[in-house]
Amino acid sequence: MSARLWTEAELRRICDLALQGTNGDQAEALVLASTNELTRFANNVIHQNVASREAVLRIRVVIGNRVGMVTTNDLGQEGIARAAKGASEVARAVPENPTFGGLPAARPIPPGPPAFVEATAAATPLDRAKRVQRLLRRARERKMTAAGYLSTSASEVAVASTEGIWAYAPSTLAAIETVVTGGAGTAWAERNATDLGKIDVDEVTREAIGKCAAAQGPRDLAPGTYEVVLEPYAGADIAQFLGSALTGQAVEEGRSFVGGKLGHKVTGDVTFVDDPYDPASVPLPFDFEGQPSQTVRLIEQGVARAVVYDSRTAFRTGSANTGHAVPANPFASASAMHLRIEPGNKTREQLIREVDRGVLVTRFHYTRWVHQLRTIVTGMTRDGTFLIEKGEIAHPVKNFRFTQSYHDALGGTLGVGTDLHLFAAGEFSFGARRVPAMRLAQFAFTGSTQY
Amino acid sequence: MIERDLAHRGIDTARTRGATYADVRFVRRQVEDTFVKNGHLDNVDRTDTFGFGVRVIADGAWGFAGSQMVTPDEVDRVAALAVEIAKASAIAKERDVVLAPLKPQTGTYRTKIEVDPFAVSFEDRVGLLIAADAAMRTVKGLRTTRANYEIWREDKLFASSEGADLEQTLYEAGCGISAEAVGDGELQIRSYPAAGGRTQNQAGWEFVTKWDLVAHAPRIAEEAVALLTAKPCPRDVRTTVVIGDAQLMLQVHESCGHPIELDRALGTEAAYAGTSFLTTDRLGSFRYGSDTVNIRIDSTTPGGLGTFGWDDEGVPASEGWAVKDGIFVGYLMSRETAAALGKTSNGTMRASGWGRLPLIRMTNVSLMPGDAGTLDDLIAETDDGIYMETNRSWSIDDRRLNFQFGTQIGWEIRGGKLGAMLRNPTYTGMTPEFWGSCDAVCSPTEWRMWGTPNCGKGQPGQVGHTGHGAAPARFRNVRVGVIR
């Protein structure tokens, strides 16, 4: 067993102590533990290189329909007892909440594919530095400058409750991202995998350096509405934003584009599935309340079919709990944590070849809701934006600002790529996404910048 | 104090393993977040965390490691790991890390507060939120109401191989309410006193009570409902814009605070946050804005979320200019980046917790007041334009030039008076042109210190707390309206 893990036995001991220390009708203990190591580089040198080992215990105590919660990282016997007592006291002090239906009962959790790879957990600082060194050397040889990181992490989640729940799963993640800069133009490449051995640093280097060479000397192109091919890096942003609206809470609060539209066409021919058992993702067969996570077909060929639920939202809305609770927080109680946009039948190159005049977008930057219900998002293109003419990449163009309804954009889906890329962390979301390249008929670029 | 002994043990271990510099930071943090939603207490989370981080230079390169297990053996393990990491970093270095000189600092610092927020009874704290939420819900037509507060205490010990020994206790308190209305394809939100859930200061519970959430609740609830049928913001026109201080502080944060971070200008944030159009050759000469624009870097302002005794590499708090009379004159710096410019650090390195490496972060970056009087005076002196207030959307490019902001609400200005309410207002521009078009900033009576407790930076990600003072200001010839 990896030295990076806290281990199931240790987390079980922590959870048992936590539950024993509570004084209420129901109690739940959630432990999130991880060892995170990240080697960061910029200007062709490693400039930040870090490791941290951390675990937090969150205890929920329920008395009637009153809930108290305390989080601590003091996992000694006294610290756990103090947190359990504190959560019990909070539960006693807070007002009644009739919208809370109690902690969920235990349900069988089918086994999921493995998400833990020992070689990833065991990677040393020197293992990461040597891989990064190769990338930096090639950038330097091409008179380019690389920035980015290579990280390895080992994580564990454990949930226990007085309702008979015990759920534990370890996972690993290896990730590399890089921006490569030439004299006038930048490019991006990124890979994520549970197995560090499956991350081909040389392939990432070739992709970023090759695209950077092609991105030099971007020209002005007037803002306007263009046909686009989105690389998976850009498509992942669409998946993340739309995924955040595919929850019972978003529908309940009137901020989901599928609210009142289940059974209706909401996009073009694309399919969104949340699949906690996807072996190519970072599978986890249960949620953060220890409930079995169901595979949910959210949008099928453009038709809205379902949204995901946690126990609280399911109770409030009279819906079935799909097992998608995130750690309790006030902003989102459920999330599609294993989202996949199903692959199509065109390679990335075929998607580009079919464009008469359009824009190839590598990735988006600093995207934010402008209008959540209408899924209007603004952001910038970044690290490789190109004009496509008659099926060929004509030349790089300066970056655009876009202001675009994401689901409207998918309404004009003209093609979906065959290859899915894994994205394992989002700025505002839990979990992972697997996303293909996409060709869309219209995308509104509403401004531009100087580079 | 056991932490002090362990800090020195960590420094000694790091030195023994080959470190030429080491610092150890212990951080104990106590936070309570409470949220009321739709009349019910939705979430109370009390979080207590404690741990330490060891930062070293070995073989001329940086290494950092952290742990929450505060024992002598773990301190030894983590210090040794930090050195191992630094030595791994060194295989891909071009030159040794050089730190700007710093006289070793010793001392203590504590936020001045009037009312210890943790000493206020839980019932009173929650009661305030329940009352504010109820006051919003007196207005018909709302889908969702929320009210929240956060109270925070952090105790830090910093010691370094150069002899630093610093203890600090920082308090924060923040609060906010919001009302959402939904209808006919529209979702409208109004919040108070600021967007993003809450505003926050380094302060005690007095900061929460001063906003009088209950009194303002009906107004914002009525505005949220009224916005559903309000006139859309004019689309894609250029006009005069008056921007309220709660929105303008975010404009300062995004379009001045981030681009004056010297690590961005030197390229070390290129992969994530990006770089900066304020390159080092522009320092001291580049016209960032009009003569009216004066922006200050100040970690001594009472109340600011960027106020402290010393930063997280032991540099004392300081004050200076980022933009003076419209000219870009100052960066936010660390010891390492300052040395690259032949300067000394102005103390802006902060970590989001014990397990994270300090980064250059905004302290308090503030637009200083002008002489345009009150907001009413400024509107009275504006013939035609739009007044925009409270952020709803924000985005800026990776060199901090092209930005686009949306606000929750706007009003027409006609003949020096506010006219019709406008929904979905947005404005966009390029940073130097925008600040160059600023022709009036309200007077000191309108200036307030705002807080953004949610600034993301770094890999692994860190959430920083930054302060921004601002007063309402006027901008000419601004492009507004991107959606209807």
Boltz contact constraints between the chains, C-beta under 6 A:
constraints:
  - contact:
      token1: [A, 38]
      token2: [B, 460]
      max_distance: 6.0
  - contact:
      token1: [A, 40]
      token2: [B, 459]
      max_distance: 6.0
  - contact:
      token1: [A, 42]
      token2: [B, 267]
      max_distance: 6.0
  - contact:
      token1: [A, 42]
      token2: [B, 268]
      max_distance: 6.0
  - contact:
      token1: [A, 42]
      token2: [B, 270]
      max_distance: 6.0
  - contact:
      token1: [A, 43]
      token2: [B, 267]
      max_distance: 6.0
  - contact:
      token1: [A, 45]
      token2: [B, 92]
      max_distance: 6.0
  - contact:
      token1: [A, 45]
      token2: [B, 93]
      max_distance: 6.0
  - contact:
      token1: [A, 45]
      token2: [B, 94]
      max_distance: 6.0
  - contact:
      token1: [A, 46]
      token2: [B, 89]
      max_distance: 6.0
  - contact:
      token1: [A, 46]
      token2: [B, 92]
      max_distance: 6.0
  - contact:
      token1: [A, 47]
      token2: [B, 268]
      max_distance: 6.0
  - contact:
      token1: [A, 48]
      token2: [B, 357]
      max_distance: 6.0
  - contact:
      token1: [A, 49]
      token2: [B, 63]
      max_distance: 6.0
  - contact:
      token1: [A, 49]
      token2: [B, 85]
      max_distance: 6.0
  - contact:
      token1: [A, 49]
      token2: [B, 89]
      max_distance: 6.0
  - contact:
      token1: [A, 50]
      token2: [B, 64]
      max_distance: 6.0
  - contact:
      token1: [A, 50]
      token2: [B, 357]
      max_distance: 6.0
  - contact:
      token1: [A, 51]
      token2: [B, 65]
      max_distance: 6.0
  - contact:
      token1: [A, 51]
      token2: [B, 81]
      max_distance: 6.0
  - contact:
      token1: [A, 52]
      token2: [B, 66]
      max_distance: 6.0
  - contact:
      token1: [A, 52]
      token2: [B, 355]
      max_distance: 6.0
  - contact:
      token1: [A, 53]
      token2: [B, 67]
      max_distance: 6.0
  - contact:
      token1: [A, 54]
      token2: [B, 68]
      max_distance: 6.0
  - contact:
      token1: [A, 54]
      token2: [B, 355]
      max_distance: 6.0
  - contact:
      token1: [A, 69]
      token2: [B, 44]
      max_distance: 6.0
  - contact:
      token1: [A, 69]
      token2: [B, 45]
      max_distance: 6.0
  - contact:
      token1: [A, 70]
      token2: [B, 46]
      max_distance: 6.0
  - contact:
      token1: [A, 71]
      token2: [B, 47]
      max_distance: 6.0
  - contact:
      token1: [A, 72]
      token2: [B, 48]
      max_distance: 6.0
  - contact:
      token1: [A, 73]
      token2: [B, 49]
      max_distance: 6.0
  - contact:
      token1: [A, 73]
      token2: [B, 68]
      max_distance: 6.0
  - contact:
      token1: [A, 90]
      token2: [B, 44]
      max_distance: 6.0
  - contact:
      token1: [A, 93]
      token2: [B, 122]
      max_distance: 6.0
  - contact:
      token1: [A, 94]
      token2: [B, 41]
      max_distance: 6.0
  - contact:
      token1: [A, 95]
      token2: [B, 41]
      max_distance: 6.0
  - contact:
      token1: [A, 97]
      token2: [B, 40]
      max_distance: 6.0
  - contact:
      token1: [A, 97]
      token2: [B, 41]
      max_distance: 6.0
  - contact:
      token1: [A, 99]
      token2: [B, 40]
      max_distance: 6.0
  - contact:
      token1: [A, 125]
      token2: [B, 84]
      max_distance: 6.0
  - contact:
      token1: [A, 125]
      token2: [B, 85]
      max_distance: 6.0
  - contact:
      token1: [A, 125]
      token2: [B, 88]
      max_distance: 6.0
  - contact:
      token1: [A, 126]
      token2: [B, 88]
      max_distance: 6.0
  - contact:
      token1: [A, 129]
      token2: [B, 88]
      max_distance: 6.0
  - contact:
      token1: [A, 129]
      token2: [B, 91]
      max_distance: 6.0
  - contact:
      token1: [A, 133]
      token2: [B, 91]
      max_distance: 6.0
  - contact:
      token1: [A, 133]
      token2: [B, 92]
      max_distance: 6.0
  - contact:
      token1: [A, 136]
      token2: [B, 92]
      max_distance: 6.0
  - contact:
      token1: [A, 147]
      token2: [B, 270]
      max_distance: 6.0
  - contact:
      token1: [A, 147]
      token2: [B, 271]
      max_distance: 6.0
  - contact:
      token1: [A, 148]
      token2: [B, 271]
      max_distance: 6.0
  - contact:
      token1: [A, 149]
      token2: [B, 459]
      max_distance: 6.0
  - contact:
      token1: [A, 179]
      token2: [B, 270]
      max_distance: 6.0
  - contact:
      token1: [A, 179]
      token2: [B, 271]
      max_distance: 6.0
  - contact:
      token1: [A, 253]
      token2: [B, 144]
      max_distance: 6.0
  - contact:
      token1: [A, 254]
      token2: [B, 143]
      max_distance: 6.0
  - contact:
      token1: [A, 254]
      token2: [B, 182]
      max_distance: 6.0
  - contact:
      token1: [A, 255]
      token2: [B, 187]
      max_distance: 6.0
  - contact:
      token1: [A, 330]
      token2: [B, 35]
      max_distance: 6.0
  - contact:
      token1: [A, 330]
      token2: [B, 42]
      max_distance: 6.0
  - contact:
      token1: [A, 330]
      token2: [B, 43]
      max_distance: 6.0
  - contact:
      token1: [A, 365]
      token2: [B, 398]
      max_distance: 6.0
  - contact:
      token1: [A, 366]
      token2: [B, 395]
      max_distance: 6.0
  - contact:
      token1: [A, 366]
      token2: [B, 396]
      max_distance: 6.0
  - contact:
      token1: [A, 368]
      token2: [B, 393]
      max_distance: 6.0
  - contact:
      token1: [A, 368]
      token2: [B, 394]
      max_distance: 6.0
  - contact:
      token1: [A, 368]
      token2: [B, 395]
      max_distance: 6.0
  - contact:
      token1: [A, 370]
      token2: [B, 393]
      max_distance: 6.0
  - contact:
      token1: [A, 370]
      token2: [B, 406]
      max_distance: 6.0
  - contact:
      token1: [A, 373]
      token2: [B, 187]
      max_distance: 6.0
  - contact:
      token1: [A, 376]
      token2: [B, 483]
      max_distance: 6.0
  - contact:
      token1: [A, 378]
      token2: [B, 395]
      max_distance: 6.0
  - contact:
      token1: [A, 378]
      token2: [B, 404]
      max_distance: 6.0
  - contact:
      token1: [A, 379]
      token2: [B, 395]
      max_distance: 6.0
  - contact:
      token1: [A, 380]
      token2: [B, 397]
      max_distance: 6.0
  - contact:
      token1: [A, 382]
      token2: [B, 398]
      max_distance: 6.0
  - contact:
      token1: [A, 401]
      token2: [B, 402]
      max_distance: 6.0
  - contact:
      token1: [A, 403]
      token2: [B, 482]
      max_distance: 6.0
  - contact:
      token1: [A, 446]
      token2: [B, 482]
      max_distance: 6.0
  - contact:
      token1: [A, 447]
      token2: [B, 402]
      max_distance: 6.0
  - contact:
      token1: [A, 447]
      token2: [B, 428]
      max_distance: 6.0
  - contact:
      token1: [A, 449]
      token2: [B, 397]
      max_distance: 6.0
  - contact:
      token1: [A, 449]
      token2: [B, 401]
      max_distance: 6.0
  - contact:
      token1: [A, 449]
      token2: [B, 402]
      max_distance: 6.0
